[in-house]
Amino acid sequence: MSPTDPIPTLPLPPDARAEAYLDRDVAPDLDRDLDYVRTAPRHLVARSAVAEVLITDWRQLGPDTFRLGAQWPRGHHFYAPVAGTWYDPLLAAESLRQASVLVGQTYYGVPADHHFTIAELEFEVVPGALLLGARPAEMRLEFTATDVRRRRGTLTALTLEADLLRGGDYAGAGRLTLHVSDRRDPAAGEGGGYPPLPDPVPPAIVGRLDEHDVVLGVPASAAERRGLAWDLRIDPGHPVLFDHPTGDVPGMVLLEAARQAVQAACAPYRVLPVELRSAFHHPVALSTPCHISATRLPTQDATEDAALRVTAWQSNRLTFDSLVVAHTCD
């Protein structure tokens, strides 16, 4: 740990957490403001690059309630501003993911070498609270654990619900369920064996500037090319989406595929995802082609929002599906 890393809080035993918060002498300073001056240690949020760490501060408020701070950069090299006006809403998803991993390790005793898998992730954001400003956004995440599962004293699953606030303004909400598995192989994901990388969809169609950031590939079938269907581009060399070696396709890759699919379906109009509800049914293997498709859904009102269901299939099995509601940018 470097001199600038925060000192991680040691987890309390499950049967001691409640008692600790009945004792004023051991209660943390709940009135202290969150700090945004340094990032959390990388291992606590399952990132390899310091530049990809969003979480800056954290504390426990009660037996299963937590407060965390996250700083969103104005010019992230991958989660770039949408239409030059709004923070990328997927920063909310990545903040939820990082915060949940940190909470699992710091307060529920999950070893750092265990594997976290996203089972469900949903969020909604308020567009007005995501407008770019003169400084990086300082976000506050108010977490409550609603479903903590253990087997023989070891955490196996954790569901966290969160409110997102920017200053005193409500910015959105999220819910994330993580599954925890045993120690992972440090060499997982190394050694190749990946399917051929399909040609990328033109970057502008999916809201990207660089084809290296495109996760939707042009399908080989002429029939599929006429519809809202693509091949997933699995590029383990991508510095953000594949920040570290992994045995399966990371959940954030599938969320990015859902976002790009919605953008492609709404092209040439630029869209801002304001609601996303995703379920990860099965791990997506790195070595097998994966197919993405999108279906337009009827909207509930007369707004200009678009609603689509995006699915991922691998070996004729549904592995992922996501409902995305996107606001058309002016």
Secondary structure as GFF3:
##gff-version 3
##sequence-region A 1 330
A	DSSP	three_ten_helix	14	16	.	.	.	ID=ss1
A	DSSP	alpha_helix	17	20	.	.	.	ID=ss2
A	DSSP	three_ten_helix	42	44	.	.	.	ID=ss3
A	DSSP	three_ten_helix	50	52	.	.	.	ID=ss4
A	DSSP	beta_strand	55	62	.	.	.	ID=ss5
A	DSSP	beta_strand	65	72	.	.	.	ID=ss6
A	DSSP	alpha_helix	90	108	.	.	.	ID=ss7
A	DSSP	beta_strand	114	125	.	.	.	ID=ss8
A	DSSP	three_ten_helix	127	130	.	.	.	ID=ss9
A	DSSP	beta_strand	137	151	.	.	.	ID=ss10
A	DSSP	beta_strand	154	166	.	.	.	ID=ss11
A	DSSP	beta_strand	169	183	.	.	.	ID=ss12
A	DSSP	three_ten_helix	203	206	.	.	.	ID=ss13
A	DSSP	three_ten_helix	211	213	.	.	.	ID=ss14
A	DSSP	beta_strand	216	217	.	.	.	ID=ss15
A	DSSP	alpha_helix	222	225	.	.	.	ID=ss16
A	DSSP	beta_strand	229	232	.	.	.	ID=ss17
A	DSSP	alpha_helix	251	266	.	.	.	ID=ss18
A	DSSP	beta_strand	271	280	.	.	.	ID=ss19
A	DSSP	beta_strand	291	297	.	.	.	ID=ss20
A	DSSP	beta_strand	306	314	.	.	.	ID=ss21
A	DSSP	beta_strand	317	328	.	.	.	ID=ss22
###
